[in-house]
């Protein structure tokens, strides 16, 4: 996840198209935290996500 930049407008359009407009902020915050913590595996990202719930 940290290897990619999020383009806010594209992400917002994607979330809206998927019928999940509220998930936009969740994804942005997870991305920022993952980058800050330099997470490098899906397990680390899943752990972060579960803490967020």
Rosetta blueprint (number, residue, H / E / L):
1 X L
2 X L
3 X L
4 X L
5 X L
6 X L
7 X L
8 X H
9 X H
10 X H
11 X H
12 X H
13 X H
14 X H
15 X H
16 X H
17 X H
18 X L
19 X L
20 X L
21 X L
22 X L
23 X H
24 X H
25 X H
26 X H
27 X H
28 X H
29 X H
30 X H
31 X H
32 X H
33 X H
34 X H
35 X H
36 X H
37 X H
38 X L
39 X L
40 X L
41 X L
42 X H
43 X H
44 X H
45 X H
46 X H
47 X H
48 X H
49 X H
50 X H
51 X H
52 X H
53 X L
